[in-house]
Amino acid sequence: MSGSQLTHVVAFTLNPDVSRDDPRAQVAAAITGGHPATIPEIATWVCGWDTGRRPDSADFLVVSTFDTPGDYDIFQVHPDHQRGKNAWKQIATWAVADILPGVSERP
């Protein structure tokens, strides 16, 4: 991983009426897990269900990197990524953070 890669983090929280065993959640997780096979611009990709038991934990997390901002832009509009977003939109909310290493701000 190079020092200038963009890191993309997404934390999904299932809606109150949706469990991890819900077929829709399983489909959304499978689509998301399959992104590296269909989106070559992804440099690294780790995703999975949270194993913690804290009440404030997200349910599913993605941590990925992209070599260039252009690769990230291609990922954002890729049809498979859009398919994943649409699957999650039906069952969850999420928070996103995109960071570049070495870039920080102090209050």
C-alpha positions in Angstrom: 0.0 0.0 0.0 1.5 3.3 -1.0 1.5 6.3 1.3 -0.8 8.3 -0.9 -3.7 5.9 -1.2 -7.2 7.1 -0.4 -8.8 5.0 2.3 -12.6 4.6 2.1 -14.5 3.4 5.3 -18.2 2.7 5.5 -20.1 1.6 8.6 -23.5 0.2 8.0 -26.2 0.1 10.7 -29.2 -2.2 10.0 -32.6 -0.7 10.3 -34.4 -1.8 13.6 -36.6 -4.3 11.7 -33.7 -6.0 9.9 -31.4 -8.7 11.3 -28.2 -10.1 9.9 -30.1 -13.3 9.0 -32.5 -11.3 6.9 -32.1 -12.5 3.3 -31.8 -8.9 2.1 -28.9 -8.3 4.5 -27.2 -11.5 3.3 -27.6 -10.3 -0.3 -26.3 -6.8 0.4 -23.2 -8.3 2.2 -22.6 -10.7 -0.7 -22.8 -7.9 -3.3 -20.4 -5.8 -1.2 -18.0 -8.7 -0.6 -17.9 -9.3 -4.3 -16.9 -5.8 -5.4 -13.1 -6.6 -5.8 -14.0 -9.2 -8.3 -15.9 -6.8 -10.5 -14.3 -3.4 -9.8 -10.6 -3.5 -10.8 -9.9 0.0 -9.4 -10.1 -1.3 -5.8 -6.6 -1.6 -4.4 -7.6 -3.3 -1.1 -10.9 -4.4 0.3 -11.9 -5.8 3.7 -15.5 -6.1 4.8 -17.6 -8.1 7.2 -20.1 -8.3 10.0 -19.1 -6.6 13.3 -18.2 -9.2 15.9 -18.5 -6.7 18.8 -21.4 -6.7 21.3 -21.4 -2.9 22.1 -24.8 -1.2 21.6 -23.1 1.6 19.6 -21.4 -0.7 17.1 -22.2 -0.7 13.4 -23.4 -4.0 12.0 -21.2 -4.2 8.8 -18.0 -2.5 7.9 -16.0 -1.8 4.7 -12.4 -0.6 4.7 -10.9 -0.2 1.3 -8.2 1.7 -0.5 -7.7 3.2 -4.0 -4.4 4.1 -5.6 -5.7 7.4 -7.1 -8.6 9.7 -6.7 -9.5 8.8 -10.2 -9.8 5.1 -9.3 -12.1 6.1 -6.4 -14.2 8.2 -8.7 -14.6 5.3 -11.1 -15.6 3.0 -8.2 -18.2 5.5 -7.0 -20.2 5.3 -10.3 -19.4 1.6 -11.1 -22.7 -0.3 -11.7 -21.8 -3.0 -9.2 -21.1 -0.4 -6.5 -24.4 1.2 -7.3 -26.1 -2.2 -7.1 -24.6 -2.6 -3.6 -25.7 0.8 -2.5 -29.2 0.1 -3.7 -29.3 -3.1 -1.7 -28.1 -1.5 1.5 -30.4 1.5 1.0 -33.4 -0.8 1.5 -32.2 -2.1 4.9 -29.7 0.2 6.5 -28.2 3.6 7.1 -24.5 4.2 6.9 -21.7 6.6 7.7 -18.7 7.2 5.3 -15.2 8.5 5.8 -12.6 9.1 3.1 -9.1 9.9 4.2 -5.7 10.5 2.7 -2.7 9.6 4.9 -0.8 12.4 6.5 -3.7 14.9 6.1 -5.0 16.0 9.5 -6.5 19.1 10.9 -6.3 20.3 14.5 -9.2 22.0 16.1 
